[in-house]
C-alpha cells in the first residue's frame, strides 16, 4: 500500500478514536446528570431531583427555581404540540449550580451547592471578601455573596447565592480597549485579594466571570445567554464599549487567607484548572501561592489573548515576566499593576479603538467584521464614547 494511503488510513483511525472518546465523555456527562440515558429531558435526573425537593424551602427563603424544578412539574411539550427543544423547561442545569429568581426584586441569581467538608474555607473567604467594609472598595472584583443558606437535614451542605454571571468571553471582545479594561479589572482584583492576604490559587479564565446583565436590553436565559429568557428569540444586547460590565473572581474552594504577619506563606502544591504551573511540575515542595497566582493570570493572557490574535505585542514584556519558570523572578501583583498602568497610558486612542483580529479569520470574515467594526467605531467617535470602557 502506498505510503500516503497508509498515512490517510492512520489519520482516519485517529479521528475515529477521538470521536469515540468525545461520545464517551458526553455519555458520561449525561449519566452523571440524569442517572440513565434519555432522548428527551422529560424527567428529572437524579441530581436535579435534589433541587426539586428543595423547591418549596428555597421559595420560603426568597428564591424561586424555574418551573422545571417545581414538585408538580409536567413537561410542557407533553401537554402541547411543541418541539421539546424549543421549550424553556427542557433546559437542564448541571447539579452543583442552579439558577433562580430572587423574589424580592425579580433579579436572576445563581445558587452554588458545595460540600463544606471538601471545601471548608470557601464560605468564610467569600463572605470576608464581600463584607460590608470591603464591598465598598472600588478595586474589589470578587463575586458578591447575597446569601448563604444551609438546607435542612444536611449539615455538610451550604448554598452560596450570587449574581447570575456569564463567562468573561461569552461574547467576543471587539476592541483592544475592551480587552485593556478587562485586564485592568483583573489585575486590580488580584491586587485587592493579595492586599487582604488572600491567595486565590486557581485564578484561570473559567474562574473570572462577567456580570453581563448590563449588556442586555431584556432578560436573557441563564443557560442560553444569547436567547431571551423564554427562548422566543435572540436577546438584544450592546457592546462592552457602550455598557461596560464588571469582571469578577469566583470559586474560592482552594483559596487560602493568611494572617497579616505571615509574609511568605507556604502551601503544598494543589492543581487548579491550569496544569502548566512550572513549580508544580517536578516537585511537591510547599510553595508560596502568591507568585503562582501571578503565573495563572500571565498564562491566561498569553493563551487566551495573545496566542491566535493580532495586536497584543504591547503586553509581551509584562506577560513574559509573569510566567517565568522561577517564581522568585516573577513580579508581584503590585508591580504588575504599576507596569500595566504605564502600558495602558502609552496606548493611543486609535490603538484602543482598533478591532481584535484573529490570525485565523478568513478574508470574508475579515471584510465583514471590518465593515461592522468601522461602522460602530465612527458612531462611537461621533457620540464621544471613550475608547476604553469606563465603569
N, C-alpha and C positions, 0 to 999 in steps of 0.2 A: 504494500500500500504506500502511495506517495507520502512524503513527509508532511506536506501541507494538509492532506486529508487526515492524517493521524492527529495533527495539531487541532484541526477543526473538531474532530471527534472528542479529543481531550477537553476542549473548551466547552463543548456541548454537555459533556458529563459533569463538568464543574458547575455550570449554570443549573443543571437539573438538581444537583446536590444542594446548591444554595436555595433553590426554590422549595425543595422539600424541607430544608431546615426552617425557612420562613413560615411554611404552612404549619410545621410542628409548634413553632413559637406562638403563632396565632391560636392554634388549638389549645395550647396550654393556658393562654390568657383567658380564653372563653371558658375553659374548665374551672379556672380559679374564680371567675366571676359568677358563673351560673351553676357550677357543680355538675352539670351534664350538658351535652350539646343540644342546642335548639336552633332551628332555622329562623324562628321569629322570637322576639323578646316578649311573648305574650304571658309569660310567667316570670316572677322574680327569681333571680339567682339566690343561692344560699347566702352570699354576702349582703345582697340587697334586703333580704328578709330581716336582717338585724336592724336596718334603718326603719323598715316598715313597723317593726314592733316598738320603735321609739317615737313614732309619728305624733301621737297624742301628747306624750311627755314633752317633746320639743315644742309642740304648739303651745302648751301651757307655759313653757319657758319663754315664749315670744318669737318662735321661729317655725315657719311653715315649709314643709318639704313639698316638692312637686307632686302632682296628682298621682303619678305612678306609685308613690310610696304610701298613699292613703290605704288604711286597712281594708277598705271595701272596693279597692280599685279593680276595674274590669277594662281590659284593653279596648281603646276607643274604636279600633278598626274591626273589632269583633261585633260591634253593635251598629256600625255604619259601613257603607260601601266605600272604604278608603284603603289606599295603599299604606301598609303599616310603616313604610319608610318615610312617609310624609307626615306622620303623626308625632306630636311633641312627646307623648307619653311612651314612645318606643325608644327614646334616647336613654341609654344605660350609663350610669355613673359607676366607675370602679370603687371598690368598697371602703377605702381608707379616707376618702374625701367626698363630701356631699355638698350640693348647692341647696340654698334655701332662701326664703324671703323673710326679712325682719318685719314683723307685724306692726311695729311702732311707726315705721316710716316707709315701708314698702321697698327698702333697699335690698338688693341681691347680696347675699353673703356666702362665704364658704365655711364649712364646718369640717375640721380635720380631726379624725379619730386617731388617738395614739395610745400606746401601752406605756404606762408610767414606769414599769419595771424595766422596759427596754431602753427608754429614753428619759431617765429620771431628772435631767436638768432642763429639758425643753420648756416646760411651762414656766418655771421660775425665771429663766433667761428672757423668754419672750415677754413676760409681764414686766420684768425690770426695765427692758429697753423701751417699753411703751408706758411707763408710769407717768403720773401727772406732771412731773417736772421735766422729764426727758422728752416727752412728746412735743414740747414747745420749742425744742431746738431745731432750727431750720435745716441743719445738716443730718438730722435723724431720718434715714431712709430705711428703717426697719418696718416690717409689716405691723399695722395696728392690730391689737388684740381687743376686740369688742367685749368678749365674754369668755369665761372658762366654765364649762358645765361638767358635772360628774353624774353620769347615768346611774339610776338606782341598781342595786344588786351587782355592781361591778366596780370594786374598789381600785382595780388596776387600769381603769379607762378614764381618760379625760378628753373632752371635746373643746377644741380651740375655735372660736368664732372670729372670722377675719373678713376683710373685704373680698368680694369676688374679683380675682385678678386674672390677667392674661399673661401668656409667655411674653418676655420682653421683645421677642421678634415675631409675635403673632402676625403683625402687619409689617411689611418691609420698611426699613429705614430708607427714606427717599433722598435725603441730602446729607452732606458731610456735617452740616450744622446740627442736624438731628442726632447724629451719632456722637458728636462732641458733647452735646448736652447730656446724653445717656452716660458717657464716660465721666463727666463732671459729677453727676449724682452718685454714680457707683463708687468713685474714688472718695468722695466726701462721706458717703455712707460707711465705707470700711474704716475710714479715719475716725468717724464718730464711735464706732464699735470698739476700736482699739484704744481710744482715749478712755472709754469706760471699762477697759480691761477685759473685753470680751473677744475671744478668738472664734470666728465662725467655723473654720475647719472644713468647709465644703462649699465655698462661695464660687461655684462654677455657674455657667449660663442658666441651667434649669432652676437654680435657686435664686435667681434675680428676676422678679416678675414686674409686670406693668399694671398700674391702676388705670386701666384704659377706658373706664366709664365715660370720662370727659370727652373722648374722641367721637362718641356716638350721638346721633340726633334722636335716637329711640332705643329702648331696651334691646339688648342682644341676648341670644341664647347662651347660657353659661358653658355648654359643651360644644356648641357650634357658633362661635362668635362672629362669623361672617353673616349669620342669618338673624332674622328677627326672633324675639322671644318665643313667638308662637309658630315659628318655622313657615310663615306665609310669604317669605321673600327675603331678599338681602337687606341687611341693616345698613342704613345710611351712616357714613362716618366722615370725619375730617382728617387732615394730616396732623402729624405731631408738631409741625411748624405753626399751624393755626391754633391748635389746642394742646399745649404741652402737657404730657402726662408725668406722673411720678413713677420712679422705678424703686422697687422695694426688695430688700433681702428677706428671704423666708427660710424656714426649716432650720431650727436650732437644735435638732436632735443630737448632734455630736459636738455642739458648741460647748465652750467652757468659759466661765467667768472667774477671774482671779482677783486676789486681794491687791490693793494698790501698791503694797510693799513688795510684791513679787515682780521683780524687774524682768527676769528671763525664765519664765515657766517652762517646764519640760513635760511632754506628754508622749506616751507610746504612740507610734505611728498608727493611724487609722485611715482606711481608704474611703474617700468620698467618691463622688461621681467621676472626677478626673483621676485617671490611673497613671498619670505621667510624672507625678511629683518626683524629682531626681533623688531627694534624700530618703525616699521610701523604697527605692528600687533594690538596694543590695544591703540594707541594714535595718535592724529592728531596734536600734538605739533610740532612747527618748529624744525628742526634738522640740525646739521652740515653735509653737504653732503660728506665731505672728508672721515670720518670713514665709511660711507656707501659704498663708492667706494671700500675700503679695504675689507669689507664684501663680496661684489659681487665677487671679484677675489678669495677670500678664498673659498667661497662656490662653485664657478666654479671648482676649483681644487679638492675639496672634492667630488663633484658629478660626474665630468667627467673624473677625473684622478684616484682618489684613490678608489672610490666605483666600485667594479667589476673587479679591476685589481690587480696584484700581484707585489710587489717590490717597493711601494712608501711610505713605512713607514718612510723614511728619511724626508718626508715633513709634518709628522703628527703634530709635535710640533708647527711649524710655522702656519700651517693651523688652528689648534685649537685656536690659539690666534687671528687669523684674523676673525674668525666667532663667537667670544664671543658675548653673548647677550647684554652686556653693551658696547655701542660704545666707552666710555671713556677708556675702558680696552684694546681696540684693538691697535696694533702697528700702527704708522704712516707708510706711504709708504716708507719713508727714512729708517725706522727701518726694514721694510720688505726686502728692497734691501740689506741692510748690513747683515742681518741674512742669506739671501739666498746665498750671496757670500761665507760665511763660509760653508754653507751646500754643495754648489757645489764644493768647494775646497776639501772637505773631501771625495768626491766620487772617487773611483778608476776607472782606465780605463776599467777594467773588468766589473764593475757595469754599467758604461756609455754605453758600447757596448752590454749589455745584452738585451734580447728581451722583449718587452712589452707583458705580458701574461695576458689573460683574465681568470678570475676564472671559467668561464662557458664554455670554449672551450672543445670539445670532445678529446678523446685520439688520434683519427685520425687527427684532426685539429692540435693538439699539435705536433704530429710527423711530419706532412707535413710542418708546419710553422717553426719547429725547424731545419729541414734539409735546407730549404731555407735560414733561418737566418744564420746558421753557414757557409754555402757556401759564402754568402755575407760578413760575418764577416771576414773570412780568407782572402778574396780578399781585403777588406779594410785595414787590417793589412799589407798585402804584399805591397799594394800601398801607405802605410803610410798616409791614410786618417784619420784625427783626430776623436776620438770617439764622441766628441761634435761638431756639425756643426759650422763652422766659416764663418761669412759673409765676 
